Amino acid sequence: MDGNEVIPNSVTIRVPATFEGVGDAVMTAREFLDALPLPERAAARFELALAEAVNNVVEHARCSQNGSVEITIASDDETLRLVVSDDGRAADLDGLNTFMTLPLAPEAIAGDGHGVRLIHSVMDQAIYSRQLDRNVLTMAAALKTARG
């Protein structure tokens, strides 16, 4: 970057709750992350967390046929925040939030239901909530740490 470029501080997109929607979300995230002064490895980790979150919606939320996933990616000088929300059935929020904090063994990453723990291992904070009849996963990570 030459110092004259403006880095967008947020982007919000809506994709269908389908596997194709996961790909669209990841492409948009990559464009946003590429504009940030991040090492490739950090950007890839954030992209992985987003892909896993949207994929979990597709696999587990049981959205309606026309269901959608809304993704907001925002950054400031200190933090990257990813918010993924869907209109699927209510999740067991207490169970998910507790499950994410358990120690994550490498062999558990490939197992079913361990995506939320993978997200927790990549992001500094990941919290599920239910807002206005939507599941909301809010993830955040310090950019200073990610920059190495």
N, C-alpha and C positions, 0 to 999 in steps of 0.2 A: 504494500500500500504506500502511496506517495504522500500521505498526510492531508491531501485535499479531498479524499474520498469520504463520503458520508456512510457510516455503518448503520444500517437500520437497527432499531432497538427492539422491534418485535414483528412477528408475522403470525397471522391466524388463518388457518385453512380448515375446510370441512371436506372430508373424504368419505366415500361409502364404507360401511362396515363389512368390507370384503378383503380378500387377500390382495386384490389389485389396489385397493385403497391404502394398504400398508406400503406398497411400493411408491405410490404418489406421495405419501407422508414423508417417507425417507428421502425422496428426491428433493422435496421442498426444504426439509431440514438440512440436507447437505449444502444446498445453495446458501442458506442462512449462516450455517457454521463456517463455510468457506470465507465469508466476509469478516469473520472474527479473527483476531490475532492469536490463534490457537495452534499448537502442534497437531499434526495429522493424527497422532495417536489419541489425543484428547477428543478431537472432533469425532473420531470413529467410536469412541466409548459412548459419547452422548447420542450418537446416531443409533448405536446398539440399544440403548435404554429406550429410546423412542420407538424403534421398530418392535421391540419386545412388548411394550405397553400397548401399541395399536394391534399387534398380533393377538395379544391376550383378549382384547375386546372382541375381535373376530371369532376367536375360538370359544370364548366362555360367556360373553355378555348376553347372548341370545337376543340381539337387537331385532327389531321388526324387519320385514323384507326391505323396506326403504330406510333402514337404520343408517345412522351416520356417526362419524367420530369427528369431534372438533379438537384441533391441536393448536395451541398457542406456544410459540417459542419466543422468549424474551431474554434480553441481556442488558446488563449495565456494566460498569467498570469492574464490578466485583463478582457478579453472580449470573449464571445461566439458569433459567427457569423453563421447564417444560410442563405444560398442563394438557392432559388428555382427558376428554370427557365423552361420554356416550349415553345413549338413551335406552340401553339394555336393562335387563332386570337388575334389581338391587343386589349388590354383592354383600358378602359377609365382611363388612368393613373391619370390625374388631379382629376377626380371624386373619384377614390379609395383613393388617398392620402389625400384628404380633408375629406372623409367619416371616415377614420380611426382616425382622430383627434377629432371627435365629442364626447361629453360625452357618456358613455356607461351605460345604465340602465340594471340592472340584467335581467329583462324580455326580453330585446332585444337580449340577447345572443342566445336564441333558435330560433330566427326568421331568415328567409331566407335573405342572403346578409349581415349578421352581423358578419360573420366569420373574416373578415378583421379587424373589431373593436376588436374582441376577441384577435386576434394576437397582435394588438397594446397595449391592456391592459396587455399582458403577457411579451412583449418585450419592451426594452427601446426605440428602434428605429425600424421602419418598413417602407420601401420606395419601391414603385413600379417604375420600369423604363422599357423602351423598348430598347434592345441592340441586334444588328445583327439579326433582325426579330424574337426576342424571348422576351417573357414577363419575367421580372426578379423581384423577390421580395427579397430584402436584409433586413434581420432582425439581430439585435444585442442586447445584454444585458450584463451589467456589471456582472462579476462573483463575485466580492467582495460583492455586494448587495445580490446576490443569495445565497452566503454562509451564510448570516445572520450575 
